[in-house]
Amino acid sequence: MAGNTSAHRSAGSGVVERVLALLSAFDERHRRLTLTELAGRADLPVPTTHRLVGQLVQGGALVRQADGAYVVGRRLWDVGLLAPVQTGLREVAAPFLADVHAATLATVHLAIRDGDRALYLDRLSGRASVPVVSTVGSRLPLHTTGVGKVLLAHAPGEVRKAALATLTRATPHTITHPTRLQDQLRRVVREGYATTVEEMTLGACSVAVPVRLGGLGEGDVVAAVGAVVPSLRRDRARLVTALQVAAQGIGRSLVR
């Protein structure tokens, strides 16, 4: 009996691992995947993938589109929103982000570091026609965005080292020279904010500041808030001030 139970657990674990491999096949660059692509990225046989994907579709975790490709379903997003780091931080930050949005009319972001990526927890769209690729739940390279540079500047040394070794180019303006990026990151720590100029998307500039636990200068950096605008030539100081006020409010609220 004990042997059968052990075998059952092992088989169950295998199914869970396969399902997780299928769900992990989706990322920022792979939002829509065919059955064959899912099988390849999850390293699973196509028949196994077909069976498991069918069950995930039935459960609402995946959605099959008209052309046969699969996308992440709303059920997964709803479950993901229950994660404490997202729900607590998003709820606390919401009124402060709204204040920045109202004062600047810019697209406003809230992000945390998720490994070597900036994970966007919230976004309020601005009124200006600025190309913005981020969406709530998207994960973008740390070195290409304002919030990402803030998070990278305050990340552990091993994270910065790994990021500097893999600087991909999103636009002709993306900084891919490690020494130049290191200089920028030191300036971010010294000046308290980061900027980008068309480094993630042409026609879009950004500025971002750290959210420190407790809202104090020595508190741990737990997130970043940023704004995306067409240009930083005139409004940089005003945007930095608005973002810093919001970040301090969020940080203080997190420890209440």
Secondary structure, 3 states (H helix, E strand, C coil): CHHHHHHHHHHHHHHHHHHHHHHHCCECCECCECHHHHHHHHCCCHHHHHHHHHHHHHCCCEEECCCCCEEECHHHHHHHCCCHHHHHHHHHHHHHHHHHHHHHCCEEEEEEEECCEEEEEEEECCCCCCCCCCCCCCEEEHHHCHHHHHHHHCCCHHHHHHHHCCCCCCCCCCCCCHHHHHHHHHHHHHHCCEEEECCCCCCCEEEEEEEEHHHCCCCCEEEEEEEEECCCCCCHHHHHHHHHHHHHHHHHHCCC
